[in-house]
């Protein structure tokens, strides 16, 4: 039996792109990839934040600021990656947005913004990078697309986040549809559904950590190692046989919660 275990989770020699990589869980995943030996490009709308994060993560992390809320933005980012790298081993579609408003007042721009970033952009960025991902794929090492969905695509939270819920549920199913198509090109598509991680997106977990920890079966909010570990697993040899699935990384909030009301959850 070959001794595969020392390198089971290593990413040496691989090139990754993490959208929304300047902060929050995107930054956590980028840091994990860098630590495992990957060359990581991070992208976000805010150029200064993108460059600051790349500088903090070291020379293996490169900033590529782009707005991917439009199809043209997705294609522009793909073109810049293509000008720098002949292949792309790992794509993490992490950039996201949320909007909360009452049912009677929920605006069209709140619907469109969230749907564009959370659902349309992952599809068109993956489409734009298809050739680069396919070129990276080998019979013994598939390329990877990891969509960052949410446990809010699996169950309701307490807030009126209509477009967010719809977009994340749809992205979970789009992950399955893309997986069924792209596996034939040697590209594995999966998703991670995070639970409560402290971030700008989840201010409850960030600003009221003890309160949130009280409703999570694991007794705490998520840490860098939790989300980075899941991403490294799916991106590395360890996750090569996982196709189309969504992994909930939430301390048991979705599947191990008993007697919790939806109002108590986020």
C-alpha positions in Angstrom: 0.0 0.0 0.0 1.5 3.4 -1.0 2.2 5.7 1.9 -0.3 8.5 1.0 -1.0 9.7 4.5 1.8 12.3 4.9 0.5 14.3 1.9 -3.2 13.5 2.2 -4.2 17.1 2.9 -1.3 18.9 1.2 -1.9 21.3 -1.7 1.7 21.8 -2.8 2.0 23.1 -6.4 -1.7 23.8 -6.7 -3.2 27.2 -7.7 -6.4 28.4 -6.0 -8.8 31.3 -6.4 -11.0 32.3 -3.4 -13.6 35.0 -4.1 -14.5 37.2 -1.2 -11.2 36.2 0.2 -10.2 39.5 1.9 -12.2 38.9 5.1 -14.4 36.4 7.1 -14.5 32.8 6.1 -12.9 33.6 2.7 -9.8 34.8 4.4 -9.8 31.8 6.8 -10.0 29.4 3.8 -7.3 31.2 1.9 -5.0 31.1 5.0 -5.6 27.3 5.2 -4.7 26.8 1.6 -1.5 28.8 1.9 -0.5 26.8 5.0 -0.9 23.6 3.0 1.4 24.8 0.2 -1.0 26.3 -2.4 -0.6 29.5 -4.4 -3.7 31.4 -3.6 -5.3 34.3 -5.4 -7.9 36.2 -3.4 -10.5 38.5 -5.0 -12.9 41.1 -3.6 -14.5 44.4 -4.5 -12.5 46.4 -2.0 -9.0 46.7 -3.4 -7.3 47.9 -0.3 -8.7 45.2 1.9 -7.8 42.6 -0.7 -4.1 43.8 -0.8 -3.9 44.0 3.0 -5.1 40.4 3.4 -2.7 39.2 0.7 0.2 41.0 2.4 -0.8 39.5 5.8 -1.0 35.9 4.4 2.4 36.0 2.8 4.0 35.8 -0.7 2.0 32.8 -1.7 -1.2 34.9 -1.5 -1.9 37.4 -4.4 -4.6 40.0 -4.5 -6.8 40.3 -7.6 -9.5 42.9 -6.8 -12.6 42.5 -8.9 -16.3 43.1 -8.7 -17.9 39.8 -9.8 -21.5 40.9 -9.4 -21.9 40.9 -13.2 -21.2 38.4 -15.9 -18.6 40.8 -17.4 -16.9 41.1 -14.0 -16.7 37.3 -13.7 -15.2 37.1 -17.2 -12.7 39.9 -16.4 -11.5 38.0 -13.3 -11.2 34.8 -15.3 -9.2 36.6 -18.0 -6.8 38.0 -15.4 -6.3 34.6 -13.9 -5.7 33.1 -17.3 -3.1 35.7 -18.1 -1.2 34.7 -15.0 -1.7 31.0 -14.7 -2.1 28.2 -17.4 -4.3 26.2 -15.1 -6.5 26.6 -12.0 -6.7 23.7 -9.6 -9.2 25.1 -7.1 -12.0 27.6 -7.3 -13.8 28.7 -4.2 -17.0 30.6 -4.9 -17.3 32.4 -1.6 -18.3 36.0 -2.3 -21.7 36.6 -0.9 -24.3 39.2 0.1 -27.4 39.3 2.4 -30.4 41.5 2.7 -33.1 41.8 5.4 -36.4 43.5 5.0 -40.0 42.8 5.9 -42.1 40.9 3.4 -44.2 44.0 2.5 -41.2 46.2 2.0 -38.6 43.8 0.5 -37.1 45.7 -2.4 -36.3 44.6 -5.9 -32.7 45.8 -5.6 -32.3 43.7 -2.4 -33.5 40.7 -4.3 -31.3 41.3 -7.3 -28.1 42.1 -5.5 -28.2 39.0 -3.4 -29.2 36.7 -6.3 -26.6 38.1 -8.5 -23.7 37.7 -6.1 -24.8 34.5 -4.4 -26.2 32.5 -7.3 -25.5 34.0 -10.7 -21.8 34.8 -10.1 -20.8 31.3 -9.0 -22.3 29.9 -12.1 -20.7 32.4 -14.6 -17.4 32.5 -12.9 -17.2 28.7 -13.0 -18.2 28.8 -16.6 -15.6 31.4 -17.4 -12.9 29.3 -15.6 -14.0 26.0 -17.0 -11.1 25.7 -19.5 -8.5 26.5 -16.8 -10.1 24.0 -14.4 -10.3 21.3 -17.1 -6.7 21.9 -18.0 -5.6 21.3 -14.4 -7.6 18.1 -14.0 -5.6 14.8 -14.1 -6.8 11.2 -13.9 -5.3 11.0 -10.4 -6.1 14.5 -9.3 -9.3 16.2 -10.1 -9.7 20.0 -10.2 -12.1 21.3 -7.5 -14.9 23.8 -7.3 -16.2 24.5 -3.8 -19.3 26.6 -3.5 -19.9 28.3 -0.1 -23.6 27.9 0.6 -25.1 28.2 4.1 -27.1 26.3 6.6 -29.8 28.9 5.8 -30.1 27.0 2.5 -31.1 23.9 4.6 -33.4 25.5 7.2 -34.9 28.8 8.1 -33.4 31.4 10.3 -35.3 34.0 12.4 -35.0 36.9 9.9 -36.8 37.9 6.8 -33.9 37.2 4.5 -36.0 36.1 1.5 -33.4 36.4 -1.3 -30.6 35.0 0.9 -32.6 31.9 1.8 -33.6 31.4 -1.8 -30.1 31.9 -3.2 -28.4 29.6 -0.8 -30.9 26.8 -1.3 -30.6 27.2 -5.1 -26.8 27.2 -4.9 -26.9 23.8 -3.1 -28.9 22.4 -5.9 -26.8 24.1 -8.5 -23.8 22.4 -6.9 -25.4 19.1 -7.6 -26.2 20.0 -11.2 -22.7 21.3 -11.9 -21.2 18.2 -10.2 -23.1 15.9 -12.6 -21.8 17.8 -15.6 -18.3 18.7 -14.7 -17.2 15.3 -13.2 -16.9 14.2 -16.8 -14.2 16.8 -17.2 -12.3 15.7 -14.1 -13.7 18.6 -12.0 -15.3 17.8 -8.6 -18.0 20.3 -7.5 -19.0 20.4 -3.8 -20.2 22.9 -1.3 -19.7 23.9 2.3 -22.6 25.2 4.3 -21.2 27.2 7.2 -23.1 27.9 10.4 -22.3 30.7 12.8 -18.8 32.0 12.2 -17.8 35.5 13.6 -17.8 37.8 10.5 -19.2 41.0 9.0 -21.8 38.7 7.4 -22.8 37.1 10.7 -22.6 39.9 13.3 -24.5 37.9 15.8 -21.8 35.3 16.0 -19.2 38.1 16.1 -20.8 40.5 18.6 -22.8 38.1 20.7 -20.6 35.1 20.7 -21.7 33.7 24.1 -25.4 34.0 23.3 -24.8 32.2 20.0 -22.7 29.5 21.5 -25.5 28.7 23.9 -27.8 27.5 21.0 -25.1 25.5 19.1 -24.9 21.9 20.2 -21.1 22.0 20.1 -21.2 24.8 22.6 -19.3 27.4 20.6 -19.2 29.4 17.4 -17.0 28.3 14.5 -13.2 29.0 14.4 -10.7 29.4 11.6 -9.6 25.7 11.9 -13.2 24.5 11.4 -13.9 26.2 8.0 -10.3 26.0 6.8 -10.2 22.3 7.6 -13.3 21.6 5.7 -12.1 23.5 2.7 -8.7 21.8 2.8 -10.4 18.4 3.0 -12.5 19.0 -0.1 -9.6 20.7 -2.0 -7.0 18.0 -1.3 -6.5 14.3 -2.1 -8.5 13.6 1.0 -11.7 14.8 -0.6 -11.2 13.4 -4.1 -14.1 11.0 -3.8 -16.7 13.6 -2.6 -18.8 14.8 -5.5 -21.9 17.0 -5.4 -22.3 16.9 -1.7 -22.8 19.8 0.8 -21.0 19.6 4.1 -22.6 21.5 7.0 -19.9 23.0 9.2 -22.1 24.3 12.0 -21.4 22.6 15.3 -24.6 20.5 14.9 -26.9 23.5 14.6 -28.8 22.1 11.6 -29.0 18.4 12.3 -28.4 17.9 16.0 -30.5 20.7 17.5 -33.4 19.5 19.7 -36.2 21.7 20.9 -34.7 25.0 19.5 -37.2 27.5 18.1 -36.4 29.1 14.8 -36.4 32.5 16.5 -33.4 31.4 18.6 -31.4 30.4 15.6 -29.4 32.4 13.0 
